[in-house]
Amino acid sequence: VEVTAETDGTRLHLRVADNGRGIDPAVTRRSGLDNLRRRATDLGGSCTLTPNDPTGTIVEWTVPLPAQADV
């Protein structure tokens, strides 16, 4: 598993990549992944799942960061 977190100061981008079996398209119940998507979209962001090459899955979760108040 490879986990990365990056920010440009306005957005947070998380990426998790593994080399497992991937997500079986025949399995329709994905409550944990649906929860990740809902949380991202509720915050104005996105969550995507793509196949990793040659095996596994990549999950990318991006959300805007709150504006920083001047101190």
A tleap script that builds the chain and sets N, CA, C and O, in Angstrom:
source leaprc.protein.ff14SB
mol = sequence {
  NVAL GLU VAL THR ALA GLU THR ASP GLY THR
  ARG LEU HIE LEU ARG VAL ALA ASP ASN GLY
  ARG GLY ILE ASP PRO ALA VAL THR ARG ARG
  SER GLY LEU ASP ASN LEU ARG ARG ARG ALA
  THR ASP LEU GLY GLY SER CYS THR LEU THR
  PRO ASN ASP PRO THR GLY THR ILE VAL GLU
  TRP THR VAL PRO LEU PRO ALA GLN ALA ASP
  CVAL
}
set mol.1.N position { 0.851 -1.176 0.000 }
set mol.1.CA position { 0.000 0.000 0.000 }
set mol.1.C position { 0.892 1.233 0.000 }
set mol.1.O position { 1.881 1.309 0.729 }
set mol.2.N position { 0.518 2.191 -0.833 }
set mol.2.CA position { 1.201 3.481 -0.870 }
set mol.2.C position { 0.166 4.557 -0.565 }
set mol.2.O position { -0.879 4.630 -1.212 }
set mol.3.N position { 0.465 5.386 0.423 }
set mol.3.CA position { -0.441 6.461 0.829 }
set mol.3.C position { 0.282 7.783 0.667 }
set mol.3.O position { 1.402 7.945 1.152 }
set mol.4.N position { -0.356 8.737 -0.019 }
set mol.4.CA position { 0.227 10.068 -0.145 }
set mol.4.C position { -0.819 11.106 0.228 }
set mol.4.O position { -2.014 10.914 0.006 }
set mol.5.N position { -0.352 12.197 0.792 }
set mol.5.CA position { -1.198 13.349 1.114 }
set mol.5.C position { -0.478 14.584 0.606 }
set mol.5.O position { 0.697 14.795 0.908 }
set mol.6.N position { -1.187 15.404 -0.170 }
set mol.6.CA position { -0.601 16.616 -0.733 }
set mol.6.C position { -1.594 17.761 -0.594 }
set mol.6.O position { -2.807 17.556 -0.567 }
set mol.7.N position { -1.054 18.962 -0.506 }
set mol.7.CA position { -1.897 20.146 -0.506 }
set mol.7.C position { -1.189 21.267 -1.249 }
set mol.7.O position { 0.039 21.356 -1.261 }
set mol.8.N position { -1.997 22.118 -1.868 }
set mol.8.CA position { -1.456 23.333 -2.475 }
set mol.8.C position { -1.872 24.551 -1.646 }
set mol.8.O position { -1.726 25.692 -2.084 }
set mol.9.N position { -2.391 24.290 -0.445 }
set mol.9.CA position { -2.850 25.355 0.438 }
set mol.9.C position { -4.342 25.631 0.307 }
set mol.9.O position { -4.947 26.238 1.190 }
set mol.10.N position { -4.937 25.182 -0.804 }
set mol.10.CA position { -6.380 25.384 -0.988 }
set mol.10.C position { -7.152 24.071 -1.048 }
set mol.10.O position { -8.356 24.041 -0.794 }
set mol.11.N position { -6.457 22.985 -1.384 }
set mol.11.CA position { -7.097 21.675 -1.491 }
set mol.11.C position { -6.216 20.615 -0.845 }
set mol.11.O position { -4.989 20.713 -0.852 }
set mol.12.N position { -6.869 19.601 -0.289 }
set mol.12.CA position { -6.174 18.434 0.251 }
set mol.12.C position { -6.446 17.275 -0.694 }
set mol.12.O position { -7.595 17.004 -1.042 }
set mol.13.N position { -5.382 16.590 -1.109 }
set mol.13.CA position { -5.495 15.449 -2.014 }
set mol.13.C position { -4.867 14.236 -1.345 }
set mol.13.O position { -3.671 14.227 -1.054 }
set mol.14.N position { -5.686 13.203 -1.101 }
set mol.14.CA position { -5.208 11.955 -0.526 }
set mol.14.C position { -5.271 10.879 -1.598 }
set mol.14.O position { -6.234 10.812 -2.362 }
set mol.15.N position { -4.238 10.030 -1.654 }
set mol.15.CA position { -4.197 8.951 -2.637 }
set mol.15.C position { -3.745 7.679 -1.933 }
set mol.15.O position { -2.718 7.662 -1.254 }
set mol.16.N position { -4.518 6.622 -2.103 }
set mol.16.CA position { -4.174 5.306 -1.556 }
set mol.16.C position { -4.154 4.332 -2.721 }
set mol.16.O position { -5.155 4.174 -3.421 }
set mol.17.N position { -3.025 3.683 -2.931 }
set mol.17.CA position { -2.873 2.716 -4.013 }
set mol.17.C position { -2.404 1.387 -3.431 }
set mol.17.O position { -1.506 1.349 -2.590 }
set mol.18.N position { -3.024 0.292 -3.891 }
set mol.18.CA position { -2.572 -1.027 -3.456 }
set mol.18.C position { -2.398 -1.936 -4.661 }
set mol.18.O position { -2.740 -1.570 -5.786 }
set mol.19.N position { -1.867 -3.115 -4.413 }
set mol.19.CA position { -1.648 -4.074 -5.490 }
set mol.19.C position { -2.424 -5.362 -5.226 }
set mol.19.O position { -1.970 -6.455 -5.561 }
set mol.20.N position { -3.609 -5.213 -4.616 }
set mol.20.CA position { -4.439 -6.370 -4.280 }
set mol.20.C position { -5.235 -6.881 -5.476 }
set mol.20.O position { -4.830 -6.719 -6.626 }
set mol.21.N position { -6.366 -7.497 -5.183 }
set mol.21.CA position { -7.207 -8.100 -6.214 }
set mol.21.C position { -8.055 -7.082 -6.959 }
set mol.21.O position { -8.596 -7.391 -8.020 }
set mol.22.N position { -8.179 -5.883 -6.426 }
set mol.22.CA position { -9.051 -4.892 -7.041 }
set mol.22.C position { -10.470 -5.044 -6.532 }
set mol.22.O position { -10.737 -5.859 -5.649 }
set mol.23.N position { -11.376 -4.264 -7.087 }
set mol.23.CA position { -12.769 -4.281 -6.658 }
set mol.23.C position { -13.567 -5.123 -7.649 }
set mol.23.O position { -13.562 -4.859 -8.851 }
set mol.24.N position { -14.241 -6.122 -7.138 }
set mol.24.CA position { -15.047 -7.007 -7.968 }
set mol.24.C position { -16.281 -6.250 -8.456 }
set mol.24.O position { -17.094 -5.826 -7.635 }
set mol.25.N position { -16.445 -6.068 -9.765 }
set mol.25.CA position { -17.601 -5.336 -10.279 }
set mol.25.C position { -18.927 -6.034 -9.987 }
set mol.25.O position { -19.980 -5.400 -10.056 }
set mol.26.N position { -18.896 -7.328 -9.661 }
set mol.26.CA position { -20.122 -8.053 -9.347 }
set mol.26.C position { -20.649 -7.715 -7.952 }
set mol.26.O position { -21.822 -7.946 -7.660 }
set mol.27.N position { -19.795 -7.174 -7.100 }
set mol.27.CA position { -20.211 -6.797 -5.746 }
set mol.27.C position { -20.810 -5.402 -5.803 }
set mol.27.O position { -20.138 -4.441 -6.179 }
set mol.28.N position { -22.073 -5.300 -5.430 }
set mol.28.CA position { -22.754 -4.010 -5.530 }
set mol.28.C position { -22.802 -3.265 -4.201 }
set mol.28.O position { -23.031 -2.056 -4.198 }
set mol.29.N position { -22.597 -3.933 -3.081 }
set mol.29.CA position { -22.641 -3.250 -1.777 }
set mol.29.C position { -21.253 -2.699 -1.476 }
set mol.29.O position { -20.296 -3.452 -1.293 }
set mol.30.N position { -21.160 -1.384 -1.427 }
set mol.30.CA position { -19.887 -0.716 -1.155 }
set mol.30.C position { -20.117 0.450 -0.197 }
set mol.30.O position { -19.763 1.590 -0.496 }
set mol.31.N position { -20.707 0.156 0.945 }
set mol.31.CA position { -21.101 1.231 1.857 }
set mol.31.C position { -19.916 2.071 2.326 }
set mol.31.O position { -20.059 3.283 2.484 }
set mol.32.N position { -18.765 1.473 2.551 }
set mol.32.CA position { -17.599 2.238 2.988 }
set mol.32.C position { -17.117 3.194 1.909 }
set mol.32.O position { -16.795 4.347 2.194 }
set mol.33.N position { -17.069 2.718 0.672 }
set mol.33.CA position { -16.655 3.573 -0.442 }
set mol.33.C position { -17.705 4.641 -0.732 }
set mol.33.O position { -17.363 5.779 -1.054 }
set mol.34.N position { -18.975 4.279 -0.619 }
set mol.34.CA position { -20.034 5.277 -0.795 }
set mol.34.C position { -19.940 6.362 0.268 }
set mol.34.O position { -20.186 7.536 -0.009 }
set mol.35.N position { -19.585 5.966 1.482 }
set mol.35.CA position { -19.413 6.934 2.564 }
set mol.35.C position { -18.263 7.895 2.254 }
set mol.35.O position { -18.384 9.095 2.497 }
set mol.36.N position { -17.153 7.386 1.721 }
set mol.36.CA position { -16.031 8.255 1.331 }
set mol.36.C position { -16.466 9.262 0.266 }
set mol.36.O position { -16.131 10.444 0.343 }
set mol.37.N position { -17.213 8.782 -0.725 }
set mol.37.CA position { -17.694 9.678 -1.791 }
set mol.37.C position { -18.627 10.748 -1.233 }
set mol.37.O position { -18.505 11.927 -1.568 }
set mol.38.N position { -19.554 10.331 -0.387 }
set mol.38.CA position { -20.519 11.283 0.171 }
set mol.38.C position { -19.829 12.344 1.011 }
set mol.38.O position { -20.163 13.525 0.913 }
set mol.39.N position { -18.881 11.942 1.826 }
set mol.39.CA position { -18.161 12.918 2.653 }
set mol.39.C position { -17.385 13.912 1.792 }
set mol.39.O position { -17.356 15.106 2.092 }
set mol.40.N position { -16.761 13.425 0.729 }
set mol.40.CA position { -16.023 14.321 -0.165 }
set mol.40.C position { -16.969 15.297 -0.849 }
set mol.40.O position { -16.702 16.498 -0.872 }
set mol.41.N position { -18.072 14.801 -1.408 }
set mol.41.CA position { -18.990 15.694 -2.119 }
set mol.41.C position { -19.683 16.652 -1.168 }
set mol.41.O position { -19.960 17.792 -1.540 }
set mol.42.N position { -19.973 16.210 0.063 }
set mol.42.CA position { -20.561 17.121 1.060 }
set mol.42.C position { -19.637 18.297 1.357 }
set mol.42.O position { -20.099 19.377 1.722 }
set mol.43.N position { -18.335 18.086 1.201 }
set mol.43.CA position { -17.342 19.133 1.454 }
set mol.43.C position { -16.941 19.883 0.182 }
set mol.43.O position { -16.066 20.748 0.221 }
set mol.44.N position { -17.584 19.551 -0.951 }
set mol.44.CA position { -17.252 20.219 -2.206 }
set mol.44.C position { -16.108 19.581 -2.948 }
set mol.44.O position { -15.490 20.218 -3.801 }
set mol.45.N position { -15.810 18.326 -2.640 }
set mol.45.CA position { -14.692 17.636 -3.268 }
set mol.45.C position { -15.129 16.446 -4.090 }
set mol.45.O position { -16.257 16.385 -4.578 }
set mol.46.N position { -14.207 15.491 -4.236 }
set mol.46.CA position { -14.502 14.312 -5.044 }
set mol.46.C position { -13.763 13.096 -4.500 }
set mol.46.O position { -12.794 13.213 -3.749 }
set mol.47.N position { -14.249 11.930 -4.903 }
set mol.47.CA position { -13.599 10.674 -4.563 }
set mol.47.C position { -13.693 9.778 -5.788 }
set mol.47.O position { -14.784 9.541 -6.306 }
set mol.48.N position { -12.542 9.276 -6.254 }
set mol.48.CA position { -12.540 8.419 -7.432 }
set mol.48.C position { -11.823 7.111 -7.133 }
set mol.48.O position { -10.898 7.062 -6.322 }
set mol.49.N position { -12.268 6.055 -7.801 }
set mol.49.CA position { -11.631 4.745 -7.730 }
set mol.49.C position { -11.244 4.351 -9.137 }
set mol.49.O position { -12.053 4.429 -10.061 }
set mol.50.N position { -10.003 3.927 -9.296 }
set mol.50.CA position { -9.523 3.471 -10.592 }
set mol.50.C position { -8.684 2.219 -10.390 }
set mol.50.O position { -8.125 2.014 -9.312 }
set mol.51.N position { -8.590 1.378 -11.417 }
set mol.51.CA position { -7.722 0.205 -11.304 }
set mol.51.C position { -6.252 0.631 -11.234 }
set mol.51.O position { -5.841 1.599 -11.874 }
set mol.52.N position { -5.480 -0.104 -10.453 }
set mol.52.CA position { -4.035 0.093 -10.407 }
set mol.52.C position { -3.414 -0.904 -11.383 }
set mol.52.O position { -3.945 -2.000 -11.559 }
set mol.53.N position { -2.321 -0.550 -12.008 }
set mol.53.CA position { -1.708 -1.409 -13.004 }
set mol.53.C position { -0.475 -2.078 -12.418 }
set mol.53.O position { 0.407 -1.349 -11.966 }
set mol.54.N position { -0.334 -3.375 -12.384 }
set mol.54.CA position { -1.157 -4.355 -13.067 }
set mol.54.C position { -2.324 -4.883 -12.233 }
set mol.54.O position { -3.272 -5.429 -12.798 }
set mol.55.N position { -2.283 -4.736 -10.905 }
set mol.55.CA position { -3.395 -5.197 -10.067 }
set mol.55.C position { -3.639 -4.196 -8.959 }
set mol.55.O position { -2.763 -3.402 -8.617 }
set mol.56.N position { -4.834 -4.242 -8.403 }
set mol.56.CA position { -5.151 -3.405 -7.263 }
set mol.56.C position { -6.072 -2.255 -7.611 }
set mol.56.O position { -6.705 -2.227 -8.666 }
set mol.57.N position { -6.126 -1.309 -6.693 }
set mol.57.CA position { -7.046 -0.187 -6.793 }
set mol.57.C position { -6.359 1.084 -6.331 }
set mol.57.O position { -5.488 1.051 -5.463 }
set mol.58.N position { -6.759 2.213 -6.922 }
set mol.58.CA position { -6.310 3.530 -6.481 }
set mol.58.C position { -7.544 4.311 -6.056 }
set mol.58.O position { -8.504 4.438 -6.817 }
set mol.59.N position { -7.512 4.831 -4.835 }
set mol.59.CA position { -8.571 5.705 -4.336 }
set mol.59.C position { -7.964 7.093 -4.197 }
set mol.59.O position { -6.931 7.264 -3.549 }
set mol.60.N position { -8.614 8.089 -4.812 }
set mol.60.CA position { -8.164 9.481 -4.683 }
set mol.60.C position { -9.308 10.295 -4.105 }
set mol.60.O position { -10.430 10.267 -4.612 }
set mol.61.N position { -9.006 11.020 -3.038 }
set mol.61.CA position { -10.005 11.789 -2.289 }
set mol.61.C position { -9.492 13.225 -2.193 }
set mol.61.O position { -8.421 13.471 -1.639 }
set mol.62.N position { -10.260 14.169 -2.733 }
set mol.62.CA position { -9.832 15.573 -2.774 }
set mol.62.C position { -10.943 16.454 -2.222 }
set mol.62.O position { -12.109 16.313 -2.592 }
set mol.63.N position { -10.560 17.372 -1.324 }
set mol.63.CA position { -11.528 18.326 -0.769 }
set mol.63.C position { -10.864 19.691 -0.641 }
set mol.63.O position { -9.648 19.785 -0.469 }
set mol.64.N position { -11.675 20.760 -0.728 }
set mol.64.CA position { -11.117 22.093 -0.490 }
set mol.64.C position { -10.802 22.271 0.991 }
set mol.64.O position { -11.489 21.730 1.857 }
set mol.65.N position { -9.768 23.027 1.259 }
set mol.65.CA position { -9.422 23.363 2.639 }
set mol.65.C position { -10.134 24.646 3.044 }
set mol.65.O position { -10.371 25.512 2.202 }
set mol.66.N position { -10.479 24.781 4.320 }
set mol.66.CA position { -11.099 26.032 4.763 }
set mol.66.C position { -10.130 27.200 4.609 }
set mol.66.O position { -8.917 27.038 4.748 }
set mol.67.N position { -10.669 28.359 4.326 }
set mol.67.CA position { -9.839 29.564 4.204 }
set mol.67.C position { -9.227 29.883 5.566 }
set mol.67.O position { -9.881 29.767 6.603 }
set mol.68.N position { -7.977 30.281 5.540 }
set mol.68.CA position { -7.278 30.640 6.772 }
set mol.68.C position { -7.586 32.095 7.137 }
set mol.68.O position { -7.507 32.989 6.295 }
set mol.69.N position { -7.932 32.309 8.385 }
set mol.69.CA position { -8.172 33.660 8.858 }
set mol.69.C position { -6.837 34.347 9.111 }
set mol.69.O position { -5.891 33.718 9.585 }
set mol.70.N position { -6.759 35.641 8.794 }
set mol.70.CA position { -5.556 36.399 9.084 }
set mol.70.C position { -5.437 36.581 10.588 }
set mol.70.O position { -6.409 36.910 11.269 }
set mol.71.N position { -4.241 36.363 11.091 }
set mol.71.CA position { -4.017 36.493 12.530 }
set mol.71.C position { -3.213 37.715 12.811 }
set mol.71.O position { -2.916 38.005 13.970 }
savepdb mol mol.pdb
quit
